[in-house]
Amino acid sequence: MVRLVGMPFPQKPSRGSIWAQVAFYTSLGFIIPGAVVGGVLLGWFLDERLHTAPVLSIIGGVAGAIGGIVEIYQILTRTEKRVDQDG
């Protein structure tokens, strides 16, 4: 890196821009509903094929909710580790 005399070194951004953070945390709000809807739709499809309505739709919705919660936990854990490493 070239440094001109009298010029300070550029500082490394520690957390990124505020809008990047807003977008990241806003996207987390779509994970659980998306997973639930996906689980219900898959369950509904299987219910139609296997004639078990509404059992698999309910199981799919619960499984989707659990999967969404686990996904958010993993994302936030990775993010917190990254922030701790950056200082």
N, C-alpha and C positions, 0 to 999 in steps of 0.2 A: 504494500500500500504506500502510495506516495503522500508525504505530508509536507505541505508548504509551511515555511517558517511563519510562526505566529498564528497558524490556523489550528484550532482544536480538532482532535480526532472525532469523527462522527460517532454518536452514541448508538449502541445497538438497541432497537426497540424491544422492550421487555415483554409487552403483552399484545402488541399489534394495535390496530386502530379500534376505536370504540365501535364503529359500525360492523367490523368483523366479529367482534364479541356479541353485539346485538343479534346479528344473523345466526351465529352459532347457538346461542341460548334460545332464540326463537324457534329454531329448527327442532330443538329437543321436545317442544310441545306437540309436535306432530308424530312422534314415534309411537307413543302408546295408542292413540286413536287409530293410527294407521295399522298397527299390529292387530288390534281388536277387530277392525273392519276386515282385514285380510283373513283372520281366523274364522270369523263368522261366515264370510263368503265361501271359504273352502269347506267349512262344515255344512253350509247350506247346499253346496254342490254335491257333497258326499251324501247328505240326507236325501236329496232327490234321486240319486242313483241307487242307494241302498234301502230306501223307504224306511228311514229311522227318525223322521222329523220329530221334534226339534233337538234331539239328543246331541248330535254331532255339531250342530250350530252353537249350542251352549258350550260344549267342550272346546270348540275352536275359539270362541270368544274369550274364555278363561285362559286358555293356553296362549292366546295372543297378548292378553294383558300381562301375564307373567313374563312372556318373552320380551315385551316392551319395557317392563320395569328392569329386567336384567340388562337389557341393552343400554338403557340410560345409566344404570349403575356403572357398567363397564366404560362407557364414554367419559363419564365424570371422573372416574378413578384414573384413567389415562391422562386426562386433561390436568388433574391435580398433580400427578407425578411430573408432567412436563413443566408446569409452573414452578414446582419445587426445585427442579433441576436448573431452571433458568435463573433462579435466585429471586 
